Amino acid sequence: MQGNEADSLVVDGHRIRLTNLDKVLYPSTGTTKGEVLAYYAMVAPYLIAHAQWRPATRKRWVDGVGTVEQPGASFFQKQLEADAPSWIKRFPIEHSDHVNVYPLVNDSATLLWLAQRASLEIHVTQWRFGPRGGRRNPDRIVLDLDPGPGVGLPECAHVAHLMRGMLDELGLSSVPVTSGSKGIQVYARLPGKQTSDQVSALAHELARTLESEQPDLIVSDMKKSLRKGKVLVDWSQNSGAKTTIAPYSLRGRERPTVAAPRRWEELEGDLRQLAFDEIAARLEELGDPFAEIAAVAEPREGKSPDRLATYRAKRDSARTPEPIPRKSGRRRKQSSFVIQEHHASRLHYDFRLEHDGVLVSWALPKGPPTDPRRNHLAVQTEDHPLEYASFEGTIPKGEYGGGTVRIWDAGDCEITKWEEGHEVIATLHGSAQGGLGGTRTFALIHTGKSDPKQWLIHLMQPEA
């Protein structure tokens, strides 16, 4: 994003005035405020999914993060500004001697309004509000692994794997997040039956158990004098009054690093913190590892789910030639398919089947399989509009999915099995000039692993 003082942006029907887009907020990398806003616009669907309905505390760097020699001034802000737009969702929390009104990062417009005010970091609780402001029990637990002097990410990764084993024994699947600062956070989904105090007690017990098993490496006491050469397992962030950096939030460090959800296998080898310009390619290729434990959004009575909401949130009609309709299409008796060759950060093929008024989509890093004996990875992406079946063109660099798209094959298809989230079987009638070379039947099979986006695509043998 670039512009001048008069710039504005319309998001979700709300106009946001943009100022000082060329202002450098990260001097060591030259990263500007406009680039920060572009990052948050790109990552909004993912960050919002994990932050919505949670009171948000922001850490702001109005004049940038500065340098190691001269750090920029920062401050935490809980209270929503008096001049905040009325459309920002908010709820009050009564503290011992005062009441704060907190913003909820429930939509892209709110996130970008906060970013416009140099809110580089977004911190949220592990519990959520209900739709009328009632406070609910925590729906996730977090353990923050913070390395003391003399240890680093490798030791944090080792402790994270130990924590994963303990959570597995409790029947809680977990996801690691490299914090963008020094350490790693381990999250697990909870059923919402315990209070914040009870969850804090559980987290404390987990930390003390790990400490007892490896006292030379792990400490659960917050005293700084005990932390040299050890990893602190900080259990305290499960308190109902505390917040933790939101997944996909930027960090106000020397470089624009990110609190990045990771796959467990990534904690092996040469582990490092990720920068903001690495996130888009990861999401496109790998999906969102945190989706496994994401809370379900509050239902809105009387409205059907908007299956294109994520698609629209990732795209700006002023910047990309892709079709951006206001609503899904109508169900049709005859389904269609399209396979698009997509030269983005890496070449892959987009495999799309018409179902329920949208094109349900998967990214195939190695393309459709040509041998029934060899399955290929298929990463499910957001639903696309039916109009996308005819799209060819170039998505500008820097936009989501930036690169050249061309139709590799398209035509009608017959869907013989559709078990949502489990298995899809479809016979595709390719065109004479298409890449399939005729009619082919594919089965898409969910791997059964924790990531709901990870599938396999299998070429079925033609019937005799």
N, C-alpha and C positions, 0 to 999 in steps of 0.2 A: 504494500500500500504506500502510495506517495500522495503528496498534495500540499495545500497551504492552509491558512487559518480558516478559510471559508468552506473547507471540505465537510461533507457529512455522508453518512451511510445509513441506508434503510435496511433494517434487519427485523424479520418477523412483523413487518408493518410499523415498526417504530424507528423514528429518525434519531440518529446519534451524531452529535456534532464532534468532529475530529479536529484536534489541534496538534501542532508541532510534530507532524509525522516524521520529519527528518531528524528529530532530536535523538542523539546517541544515548541509549540507556545502558549499554554494555561497552565501555571504551576499549577493552582489550580485544574485542572482535568487531567493533564498529556497528554492532546491532542497534538498529533504530527502533523508535516507537512504532513506526509503520510496520516493521517486520514482526514486532511483538504482537500487534493486532492481527496481522495475517496468520501468525501461528495459532492464536487463540480461535480465530474463525475456522481454521482447518480442523482443529482438534475438538471443537465445541461438542459435537455429538457424543464423544467418548467421555470427556471430562464431566459434562452435564449428567450423563448416565450414572456416574459415581458420586456426584456432589448434590444432585437435586434433592430438595426437601430437607436439606441439612443447613443449620445456621452457618454462615460463612464469615470468617474473620480474614481480613486482608492484611498483607504486609506490603507497604507502598514505598517506592523509591522515586520521589517526585523529580529529582534531578539526576537520576541514574545511579547505578551501583558503585560508580567510581573505580578506583584501582586498588591494588594491594597496599600501596603506599598511602593513598588518600581515599579511604572507603567513603562511599556516598551515604548520606543520612537516610535512615529508614525509620518507619514506625508502624506498629500494629494498629489497625482500625477495626473496631467491632460495630460501633454505632453507624447506621446508615445515614448518609449526609441529608441535611434538611432540604437541599435542592435536588435530591434524587428524583428521577421521573416517577410519576404515580403508578406506572405500569410494572415497576419492579415488585415482585412478590416479596413480602417481608412478614416477620412475626416477632413479637417481643419476648424477652426472657427476663424474668425478675431475679435480680441478684440480691445479696443481703442488704445493700443500702441504695440500690438504684435499679432502673430498668433500662436495658439496651434493646434497640430494635435492629435485628439482623437481616441482611438481604439473603435471599435464597437464589442460588445459581441454578434456576430451573429452565432457562432458555438462553439462546445464543445472544439475544439483544442485551440481557443483563450481564453476561460474561464480557461482552465487548465494551459495554459502558464502564465496567470496572477496570478493564485493561486500559481504556482511554485515560483513566485517572492514575495510571502508573501503578496499579495493583498487580505487581509481578507475581506474587504468591497468593494462592487461594488455600486457606486452611478450613477444614470442616470437621464436625463431630462424627462419631461412629453411630449415632442415633439420628432419627429423622422425625420431623414434624408430620402429623396427619394433615389432611387437607383443610382442616379448620383450626390448626394451630396446636392441637393436642400433642404432647410429647410421647413418643413411642420408645419401647425398649430398643437397645442396640441391635442392629442386624449384622454386625461384623465385629471382629476382634482384631486388634493390631498389636504386634510386638515390634518395637523399633530397636534395631541392632546398631549401636553407635560405637565405633572403634575408638579406644583410648590411645594415648601416645605409644608408638612402637608397633601398632597393628593397623591393618587396613582392610580393604575389601575382601581379600582371600580368606581372612579369618572370619569376617562377617558371613561370607558365603558358607563356610563350614558350620557355623552356628545356625544359619538359616536352615540347612539340611537337617540338623538335629531337631530344630523346632518343627519342621515339617513332619518328621517321624512321630513326634508327640501328638501333633494335631491329627495325624492319620489315625492314631490309636483311639482318639476321641470321636472318630467318624467325621472330622471336619477337613474338607479339602481346602488347600491354601494356595496363595499366589505371592511370589516375591516381587518387591518393587525396589529398584535401585533409587535411592532417595533424591538424587541430584545434588546432594551435599557430600556426606562422607560415608554413609552406611547403607543399610538395607532394611526395609520394612517387610514383615510377613503378615499378610491378612488372611483371615478365614471367615467364611459366611456363617452366621448364627441364625437359629430359627426365631429369634425375637422373644423368647420366653423368660429371659433373665434381665434384671435391672442393670444399670450401669455399675452400681456398686458390686453386684454379683459377678459381672464380667471382669471388673478390675481385680477382684479377688482371685478369679480363675487365672488371669494373666500373671498376677503376682506369683501364684503357686507354680505355674509353668516356668517362670523365670528362676525361681528358687530351686526347682528340681534340676534344671539345666546347670545351675551354678554348683549344686552338690555333686553332679556327675563329672564336671570338668572345672574344678575351682581354679586351676592355673590359667584358664582361658576366659572364663565367663564370670561376670559379676552382676548382681541384681540390685545392689545398693547404689543410690545416686551420688554418693560422696565422691568428689573428684580425686581425692587422695588415694582411692582404692582402684582407680581405673587404668593405671599405667600397665601396658602390655596385655590388656584385657578388652573384651567386648562387653559393653553394658547392654543388657537386655532390659530396655525401658518399657515397663508394663503400664506406666502411669497414664499414658495417653488414652486409656479406655475410660477414664473418669468422665462423667457426664458434663463437666465444666471445661474439658480440654479439647483441643482440636489438633489435627494432624494434616500435614500438607496433602492436598488432594491429588490423586493419581492424574497425571498429565499436566499438572501445574508447573509453570516455570519456577526456577529458583533465583533468588537475588544474589548469586555468586559472581565471581570474577567473569566466568563464561556463562552463557545462557543455557544451563543444564536443565534437565526435566526430571521430575519424579516419575520414572518410567516403569510400568508393569513389565515383567519379564517372564519368560518360560523357565522352568526349573533347570533345563539342560543348559541354559545360558550362564548359569552360575559356575560353570566349569571353565577352566583355562584363564585366559587373559581378560578378566572382567574389569569394566570401567564404567563411569557415569556417562550417560548419553546426553548429547546436545540437542537443542530444539530442531535443528535442521535434519536430524536423522529419524524423526518420528513418523513423518508422512509415509516414507517408503516402508517402514516396519508395519504400519497399520494396513497398508495396501497389500503387502505380501503375506503377513502373518496373522492379521486380525488383532483383536484386543485380548491379551491374556487375562485381563481383569474381568472380562465378561462372565467368567465362570462363577464369580461370587457377587456380581452386581445385583443390587436390590431392584425389584420390579417397580416401575413407575406407578404412581397413584392413578387408578382408573378414573376417567371422567364420565360421569353418568350421561347416558343419552347420546354418546358419540362413539362411532366405530373407530378403531385404531387407524391412524393415518399412516399407511404403509410407505409413503414417499417422504415422510418427515425427515428422516436421516439423509436421504438423497438430496433434498432441497437445502438442508442445513449446510451441506458441504460445497454448495455451488452458488455462484453469483452470476445472474444472467447478463450483467454488464461486462463480465470478464471471460466467460466461456461460451462457446457456440452450442453446447449441449442443450437438448430440450429440457425445460423446467416447467411442466404443467402444474396447475394448482391442485389437481386431485388425480386419483387413480382412474384407470379406464374401467369399462364395464366388462363383466365376465362374458366370454364368447364360447360358443359350442366348439369351434375349431381353434386349437392352440397353435402357437407359432414358436419358433426358436430363432436365435441368432448367435453366432460365434464370431467374436471380433478379435482381430489381432491388435494388440495394444502395446505400442512401443513407449512405455513409460520409463521409470527409473531402471526397470529391467523388463525385457520382453516377456509378455505372458499373453494368455488367451482368455477372454471373458466369455463364459458359457452361460447363456440366458434362456430360461424356459418360461413361457407365458403361463401364469397360474393366478387365479383370483384377481384379475385386473391389473397385474403388474408383471414385470419380468424378474423372476427370482434368479439370482445371479451368483455365480462362483468364479473365482479367478483360478486358472490352471497354469501354474508356472512352467510346466513342460508341455502344455497343449493337450488336446484330446488323445487318449491312448489309441494306438494302432494295432496292438497285439493283445488278445484276450488274456494272455498270461502275465501281463504287466499292468498293474493299476497305477494311476497317477494321482498326486495330491490335488485336492480341490478345496479352496478356501472360500467359504461363503461370505459374500459381501452384502451391501445394502440392496434392497429391492430397487429396480429401475423402472421408469415409466415405459409403457408400450411403445411410445414414440421413439425410444432409443433403438428399436429394432432396425431402423433405417439410418442411424447416425453414422457418419464418417466425417473425419476432420481432425483438426489439431487443437488439443487443449493447451492453452498457454502454459509455459514453464512457470512454476511457482504455485499454480492452481492444483487442486486435488486431482490426481491422476494425470498430471501434465504429460503430454506426448501425443503421438499420432495414433489415431484409431481408424482401422479399415475393416470392412465386413469380410470375414474369411469364408463364411457360409451362412445361409439363412433359408428358411422355408417353413412348412407346416410340420407339426409333430403330433404324435399320439401318446398321451400320458396314460400308462396302464397301471401305475401304482404311485400313490403319493401319501406316504406316512410322514407327517410333519416332524422334522428333526431327526428322522431315522433312515428312511430309504425312499428314493425316487427312481422310477424306471420309465424311460421315454424312448420312443422310436422317432428318429429325426429323418425327415425326407429332404436330403440336401439337393442343391441345385446342380445342374449339369456342369457348371463351371466352378463349383464350390470346392472347398478343401476336403470335405468328407468323402467325396468320390461316389456319392449315391446315398442309399438308405442305411443308417446305422442305428443300433439300439444300445443305449448306455444305461448303466445303473449307477446312481450316486448313493453312496453308503456312508452314513456317519460313523466315524471311527470309534465312538463310544468313550473317547477320552474326555477330559474335563473341559476342553475348549469346544464350545458349541459350533464354532465356525469351521472346524477341521473335518473334512470329508475325504473320501476316495472316490474316483470315477473309474468305472470298469466297462470295457467294451465287451458286450455279450456276443457269444457265438451266434451266427445266423441259424435259424431253424432249418432243419433238413427239408 
